[in-house]
Amino acid sequence: ALADADNDRAREALARGEILPLSRILAVVEREVGGRVIEIDLDRDNGRYVYDVEVLSRDGRLVELSIDAATGTVLDRDEDD
């Protein structure tokens, strides 16, 4: 779950229309990886909001996705073998 400060920032950014709802981000994660979300962080990176999501894939790999919170675009993907 999002930390309290992240939760507040996310709620405010969502209210301003700056980021997509978490449900949309989770749909991107499901499409890209599937599996179980372990952790979600919302950060500002060069002026834009980015969700960093750790996922345990169905085949047991740890996958980290960086997703543009405004567009749902996957910016980076890192997999542990």
N, C-alpha and C positions, 0 to 999 in steps of 0.2 A: 504494500500500500504506500501511497505517497506520504512523506513526512508532513507534519502539520504546516510548516512554512511553505513547502511545495504545494500543499493542498490549497492554502489561501491564495498563493500566486496563481495557481491553475484556475481557481474559481473566478478570480478577478479578470484574468486574461480571457477566459471563456466568455464572461459577461460582456467584455469589450469586443468579442468576435475575433480575437487575435489567434486563438488556437481552436482546434477541433475538439469535440467531446471525446473523452477517454474511450467511449464505446467504439468510436470510429478508428482510434489508434489500435485498440485491441483487435479489431477486424483486420487491420493491416498485418498485425503480428500473426494472427491465425493464418492468413493467406500466405505470408512469407515463410513461416516456420511451423506453426502448429505447436502443440505441446502445452506446457504449463508455465505461465508467467511467474517468475520468482520475485522480481523487483522492478519497480518503475520509478525513475527520477525525472523531474522536469528541471531543465537548466536553461539559462540564457547563454547562447553562444554567438558571438559577433552580432548582437542585437536581435537575434531571433530565438524563439523558444524551441528547444529540442527535447524530445522524450528519449531517455536512455532506458532501454528495456532489456532485462535478462530473462531468457526463456530456456527452460529445459525441454529440448525437442523430444518427440515421441521415441526416437532411437537413442536417447540418453546423452546427447551432446548439449553443452552449454553454448547458447548463441546469444550474442549481444547485438542489439540493433540500436542505431541512432536514427530517430524519425523526426522529420520536420513537423512540429506540432501544428503549424498553420495549414500545411498542404497534405500531410500524411505520406510524403515521399521518404523512402528509406535513403538516408544519407550515407550510412556506413553499416557494415555487417562484419562481425568478428566471431569465428567459431573455434571452440576448443575441440581438438581431435581426441 
